[in-house]
Amino acid sequence: MRVLVVEDEARLATALQRGLQAEGFVVDLAGTGPLGLEMARHGGYDAMILDVMLPGLSGYRVVRQLRAEEHWLPVLMLSAKDGEYDQADGLDCGADDYLTKPFSYVVLLARLRALLRRGAPQRPAVLSVGDLTLDPAGRRVQRGGRQIGLTAREYALLEYLMRHAGEVVSKTELLDHVWDAGMETAPNAVEVYVGYLRRKLGRALVETVRGAGYRLVG
C-alpha cells in the first residue's frame, strides 16, 4: 500500500514515514501544499495523511482542489486545531477523517487502516431533474447551466426532493429529514422554504399536491 504524507514538520514527517514503513507501507513525503497536491494527483497513492497548516497551500485547499478535480483519494487530515468547527471544516472540505495533534500513533494507524479498508469512494452521483442539477460533492446547484445560490436549509430541502423526484413527499417527511428533530420548527416552515425554492428555481418546479405534500417535477 502506498501512502503520501504531506507534513512540513520534518521530524514528525520522518517519524511517520519510519513508523508506517515498519508496518509494511510504502511512504513518500511532501513538505509543502503545492508539492503534496501534485504528488497526490499523479502518484497512484492508496491514501494520504495531510497536515492543515502547510507552506504554499493549506491542507484545506489541497483537499478541496482534489475533490473539485473528482480525485477521491482517501484523506486523513492532521491538525493542531482541535475545535469542533475546525474538525467540521476539514470534513466538509472533503477529508475522510480528522485527527488532532498531538495524537496517538496507534490511533492514527488504526484510522489509516480503516480508510484503506473502505478504499476510494465512488464519485458522488450528480442529481438531475430536467435542466436542474445538484452536485452533492461540490454542493453546487445549477439550472440551465446557471449556478443558483441556496442557503443550507434550501439546499437540504432541494436535495431531499431531488432524491425523491416524481414522488409525493409529505410535509411531515420533509420536517423529519430536513429540519433538526430537537428544534422547534414553525408549522409553516415547509411552505415558506418551498416558496424560497420556487422564487430561485421557478414556480413550476415544485408542485403542490393538495392534502398530500409536494412533488418535484422536471
C-alpha positions as CSV (number, residue, x, y, z in Angstrom):
1,M,0.0,0.0,0.0
2,R,1.3,3.4,-1.0
3,V,0.8,6.4,1.4
4,L,1.6,10.0,0.8
5,V,2.4,12.1,4.0
6,V,2.1,15.8,3.5
7,E,3.7,17.4,6.6
8,D,6.1,20.4,6.9
9,E,7.4,19.4,10.4
10,A,10.4,17.4,9.2
11,R,10.8,15.4,12.5
12,L,7.1,14.4,12.5
13,A,7.1,13.5,8.8
14,T,10.2,11.4,9.2
15,A,8.8,9.6,12.3
16,L,5.5,8.9,10.4
17,Q,7.5,7.6,7.5
18,R,9.6,5.3,9.6
19,G,6.6,4.0,11.6
20,L,4.5,3.3,8.6
21,Q,7.4,1.7,6.7
22,A,7.8,-0.7,9.7
23,E,4.2,-1.7,9.2
24,G,4.8,-2.5,5.5
25,F,3.7,0.7,3.8
26,V,5.5,2.4,1.0
27,V,5.7,6.0,2.1
28,D,6.5,9.2,0.2
29,L,6.9,12.7,1.9
30,A,5.9,16.2,0.7
31,G,6.7,19.3,2.8
32,T,4.5,21.9,1.0
33,G,0.9,22.2,-0.1
34,P,1.7,22.6,-3.8
35,L,4.1,19.6,-3.9
36,G,1.6,17.5,-1.9
37,L,-1.2,18.4,-4.4
38,E,0.9,17.5,-7.4
39,M,2.1,14.2,-5.9
40,A,-1.5,13.3,-4.9
41,R,-2.7,13.9,-8.4
42,H,-0.2,11.7,-10.2
43,G,1.4,9.3,-7.6
44,G,-1.1,6.5,-7.6
45,Y,-1.4,6.5,-3.8
46,D,-3.9,4.4,-1.8
47,A,-4.3,7.1,0.9
48,M,-2.9,10.5,2.0
49,I,-2.1,11.9,5.5
50,L,-2.4,15.6,5.2
51,D,-1.5,18.4,7.6
52,V,-3.7,21.5,7.6
53,M,-1.0,24.2,8.1
54,L,1.3,23.9,5.1
55,P,3.6,26.3,3.2
56,G,2.2,27.5,-0.1
57,L,-1.2,25.9,0.1
58,S,-3.2,24.8,3.2
59,G,-4.4,21.3,3.6
60,Y,-8.0,22.5,3.3
61,R,-7.2,23.9,-0.2
62,V,-5.3,20.8,-1.2
63,V,-8.2,18.5,-0.5
64,R,-10.8,20.9,-2.0
65,Q,-8.8,21.1,-5.2
66,L,-8.5,17.3,-5.4
67,R,-12.3,16.9,-4.8
68,A,-13.0,19.6,-7.4
69,E,-11.0,17.5,-9.9
70,E,-13.0,14.4,-8.9
71,H,-10.0,12.8,-7.3
72,W,-11.3,10.6,-4.5
73,L,-8.0,9.6,-2.8
74,P,-8.8,8.8,0.9
75,V,-7.5,11.7,3.1
76,L,-6.7,11.6,6.8
77,M,-6.2,15.2,7.9
78,L,-3.9,16.2,10.8
79,S,-4.1,19.5,12.6
80,A,-3.1,21.2,15.8
81,K,-6.6,22.9,15.6
82,D,-8.8,20.9,17.9
83,G,-12.0,22.9,17.9
84,E,-15.2,21.3,16.7
85,Y,-15.6,23.8,13.9
86,D,-12.0,23.2,12.7
87,Q,-12.8,19.5,12.5
88,A,-16.1,20.2,10.8
89,D,-14.3,22.4,8.3
90,G,-11.8,19.6,7.5
91,L,-14.5,17.1,6.9
92,D,-16.7,19.5,5.0
93,C,-14.0,20.4,2.6
94,G,-13.6,16.8,1.6
95,A,-11.3,14.9,4.1
96,D,-12.4,11.4,5.1
97,D,-11.1,11.6,8.7
98,Y,-9.6,14.2,11.0
99,L,-7.0,13.7,13.8
100,T,-5.8,16.4,16.1
101,K,-2.2,16.9,17.3
102,P,-0.8,15.6,19.5
103,F,-2.1,12.2,18.5
104,S,-1.6,8.6,19.4
105,Y,0.3,6.8,16.6
106,V,-1.7,3.6,17.4
107,V,-4.9,5.6,16.7
108,L,-3.5,7.1,13.5
109,L,-2.5,3.7,12.2
110,A,-6.0,2.2,13.1
111,R,-7.7,5.1,11.3
112,L,-5.5,4.8,8.3
113,R,-6.2,1.1,8.0
114,A,-9.9,1.8,8.3
115,L,-9.6,4.3,5.3
116,L,-7.7,1.7,3.3
117,R,-10.3,-1.0,4.0
118,R,-13.0,1.3,2.7
119,G,-10.9,2.3,-0.3
120,A,-11.5,5.4,-2.5
121,P,-15.3,6.1,-2.7
122,Q,-17.1,6.2,-5.9
123,R,-17.8,9.7,-7.2
124,P,-21.0,11.0,-5.7
125,A,-23.7,11.0,-8.2
126,V,-24.8,14.3,-9.6
127,L,-28.6,14.5,-9.2
128,S,-30.5,15.8,-12.1
129,V,-34.2,16.6,-12.9
130,G,-34.7,18.2,-16.3
131,D,-32.2,21.0,-16.6
132,L,-31.7,21.2,-12.8
133,T,-28.6,19.6,-11.4
134,L,-27.3,19.2,-7.8
135,D,-23.7,18.1,-7.1
136,P,-23.5,16.7,-3.5
137,A,-19.7,16.7,-3.6
138,G,-19.3,20.3,-4.6
139,R,-22.6,21.4,-3.1
140,R,-23.4,23.2,-6.3
141,V,-26.8,23.7,-7.8
142,Q,-27.4,24.7,-11.5
143,R,-30.4,25.2,-13.7
144,G,-29.9,25.6,-17.4
145,G,-26.2,26.0,-16.9
146,R,-26.6,28.9,-14.4
147,Q,-25.4,28.4,-10.9
148,I,-28.0,29.0,-8.2
149,G,-27.1,30.2,-4.7
150,L,-29.0,28.5,-1.9
151,T,-28.9,28.7,1.9
152,A,-28.1,25.5,3.8
153,R,-31.7,24.8,4.5
154,E,-32.9,25.5,1.0
155,Y,-30.1,23.2,-0.3
156,A,-31.1,20.3,2.1
157,L,-34.8,20.7,1.1
158,L,-33.9,20.6,-2.6
159,E,-31.6,17.6,-2.2
160,Y,-34.3,15.6,-0.5
161,L,-36.9,16.5,-3.1
162,M,-34.5,15.6,-5.9
163,R,-33.7,12.3,-4.4
164,H,-37.4,11.6,-4.4
165,A,-38.2,13.3,-7.8
166,G,-41.6,12.4,-9.1
167,E,-42.8,11.2,-5.7
168,V,-45.2,13.0,-3.4
169,V,-43.4,13.9,-0.2
170,S,-45.4,14.9,2.8
171,K,-44.7,17.9,5.0
172,T,-44.1,15.6,7.9
173,E,-41.5,13.6,6.0
174,L,-39.7,16.8,5.0
175,L,-39.7,18.1,8.5
176,D,-38.3,14.8,9.7
177,H,-35.5,14.8,7.2
178,V,-34.6,18.4,6.6
179,W,-35.2,20.0,10.0
180,D,-33.5,19.1,13.3
181,A,-35.6,16.9,15.4
182,G,-34.8,18.8,18.6
183,M,-35.5,22.2,17.1
184,E,-38.8,23.9,17.5
185,T,-40.0,24.4,13.9
186,A,-42.9,26.6,12.9
187,P,-45.8,24.6,11.3
188,N,-45.5,26.6,8.0
189,A,-41.7,26.2,7.7
190,V,-42.0,23.8,4.8
191,E,-44.3,26.1,2.8
192,V,-42.0,29.0,3.5
193,Y,-38.9,27.2,2.2
194,V,-40.7,25.7,-0.8
195,G,-41.6,29.3,-1.6
196,Y,-38.0,30.3,-1.5
197,L,-37.1,27.5,-3.8
198,R,-39.8,28.4,-6.3
199,R,-38.6,32.0,-6.4
200,K,-35.0,30.9,-7.1
201,L,-35.7,27.9,-9.4
202,G,-39.0,28.6,-11.0
203,R,-42.6,28.2,-9.7
204,A,-43.4,25.1,-11.8
205,L,-40.6,23.0,-10.4
206,V,-42.1,22.2,-7.1
207,E,-45.7,21.1,-7.4
208,T,-48.2,21.2,-4.5
209,V,-50.3,18.0,-4.2
210,R,-53.3,19.2,-2.2
211,G,-53.7,17.4,1.1
212,A,-50.6,15.2,0.5
213,G,-47.4,17.3,0.1
214,Y,-45.0,18.3,-2.6
215,R,-43.6,16.8,-5.8
216,L,-40.5,17.8,-7.7
217,V,-41.2,17.7,-11.5
218,G,-38.9,18.1,-14.5
